[in-house]
Amino acid sequence: PPSADLAAAVAQRAADFRAANGLAAAAAVPTEMLFASGSGLDPHVSPDAARLQVARVAAARGLDEAAVAALVGQSVEGPQLGLLGQPRVNVLLLNLALDG
């Protein structure tokens, strides 16, 4: 990181994410959970980031973890046109499915 402030913010975000999702102190945290976008409104997260949050989301919504995990799996979109970018989960569409 180019600054001590950014390094401290990233470390705090990692600790917060681990604590919120019941992860071990040494658990890897997907990078999109550590850095803020310019808008703060990114509609997608990686499948790994979504899977790490299944237990917390299930508990918050009063749903079965297996059901939430299945919806996450069904919500994974492949690269655009089959080759541009990485697999991703559209958070808006996943939240709508969870509401249903």
Contacts in CASP RR format, 6 or more apart in sequence:
PFRMAT RR
TARGET T0000
AUTHOR 0000-0000-0000
METHOD contacts of the structure
MODEL  1
PPSADLAAAVAQRAADFRAANGLAAAAAVPTEMLFASGSGLDPHVSPDAA
RLQVARVAAARGLDEAAVAALVGQSVEGPQLGLLGQPRVNVLLLNLALDG
1 7 0 8 1.000
1 10 0 8 1.000
10 34 0 8 1.000
10 35 0 8 1.000
13 29 0 8 1.000
13 33 0 8 1.000
13 34 0 8 1.000
13 35 0 8 1.000
14 29 0 8 1.000
14 33 0 8 1.000
14 34 0 8 1.000
17 23 0 8 1.000
17 29 0 8 1.000
17 33 0 8 1.000
17 34 0 8 1.000
17 52 0 8 1.000
18 24 0 8 1.000
18 25 0 8 1.000
18 27 0 8 1.000
18 29 0 8 1.000
20 56 0 8 1.000
21 52 0 8 1.000
21 53 0 8 1.000
21 55 0 8 1.000
21 56 0 8 1.000
22 55 0 8 1.000
22 56 0 8 1.000
23 29 0 8 1.000
23 52 0 8 1.000
29 52 0 8 1.000
30 45 0 8 1.000
30 46 0 8 1.000
30 48 0 8 1.000
30 49 0 8 1.000
30 52 0 8 1.000
32 42 0 8 1.000
32 45 0 8 1.000
32 46 0 8 1.000
32 49 0 8 1.000
33 45 0 8 1.000
33 49 0 8 1.000
42 91 0 8 1.000
43 90 0 8 1.000
43 91 0 8 1.000
43 92 0 8 1.000
44 77 0 8 1.000
44 88 0 8 1.000
44 89 0 8 1.000
44 90 0 8 1.000
44 91 0 8 1.000
45 88 0 8 1.000
45 89 0 8 1.000
45 91 0 8 1.000
46 86 0 8 1.000
46 87 0 8 1.000
46 88 0 8 1.000
46 89 0 8 1.000
47 72 0 8 1.000
47 73 0 8 1.000
47 76 0 8 1.000
47 87 0 8 1.000
47 88 0 8 1.000
47 89 0 8 1.000
49 89 0 8 1.000
50 72 0 8 1.000
50 75 0 8 1.000
50 89 0 8 1.000
50 91 0 8 1.000
50 94 0 8 1.000
51 69 0 8 1.000
51 72 0 8 1.000
54 65 0 8 1.000
54 68 0 8 1.000
54 69 0 8 1.000
54 72 0 8 1.000
55 65 0 8 1.000
57 63 0 8 1.000
57 68 0 8 1.000
57 98 0 8 1.000
58 64 0 8 1.000
58 65 0 8 1.000
58 67 0 8 1.000
58 68 0 8 1.000
61 68 0 8 1.000
61 98 0 8 1.000
63 98 0 8 1.000
68 98 0 8 1.000
71 94 0 8 1.000
71 97 0 8 1.000
71 98 0 8 1.000
72 89 0 8 1.000
72 94 0 8 1.000
73 89 0 8 1.000
74 97 0 8 1.000
75 89 0 8 1.000
75 90 0 8 1.000
75 93 0 8 1.000
75 94 0 8 1.000
75 97 0 8 1.000
76 87 0 8 1.000
76 88 0 8 1.000
76 89 0 8 1.000
77 87 0 8 1.000
77 88 0 8 1.000
77 89 0 8 1.000
77 90 0 8 1.000
78 87 0 8 1.000
78 88 0 8 1.000
79 85 0 8 1.000
79 86 0 8 1.000
79 87 0 8 1.000
END
